[in-house]
Amino acid sequence: MGHGTNRGRLQVAAVAAGLLFALAPPAARAGAQAEEHLAPAVATLMSRAISDQPVPANYAARPELRAWLDQMSQRLASRIPDTRAREDFLATVHYEATRAGLDPQLVLGVIHHESAFRKYAVSIAGARGYMQVMPFWVRLIGSSEQNLFHLRTNLRYGCVILRHYLDIEAGDVYRALGRYNGSLGQPQYPSAVLAAMNRNWTYNPGAAATKLGAVTAPTVTR
């Protein structure tokens, strides 16, 4: 009687553990980015850069953005099936990347590799969201009420941080990506991000939205 009860309890516990694992946010690929000391002037500039300025209401309707959205939307459809959510996501990516002086295709490559476009992805190190932002950044340049799982907040932090590393590395994308991942000097992460960008997210302005064949990949030097 006692052994049967114990086995039953173990089975219930195993089922409960399995349910908790299934409901947990999926793991992601963020590296061991270490918290760094920011000079007060740098922290102030970054804090201003992440201050809340929402995407303009008519941003996705701009004629110069429409062709880009159409191409990227078709490629992203299998990952974000809802058309409205997908266009909102892409418009936010484009706005935040452009606002930070980044190539939107590079940002898509980072998201592709970091979280596979999973909003609630969490890495073993605790990095969160689409661009796998470490929580310590909120303390360094943000405020406690900011939620790193929020679309615009996550993308803004990610873009501002990547811009920061690009500035440190004098525009060297390869080394900036290494810093972003916490693996500066190792080729795996920047190579993977650039491969994801070149393979999946290059943009050909002359291509029709319904013809998404091979496109010319941008040249990125180390």
Helices and strands as residue ranges (DSSP letters): H 2-23, H 40-49, G 59-61, H 63-76, H 83-99, H 104-115, H 136-141, H 151-168, H 173-181, H 188-196, I 197-201
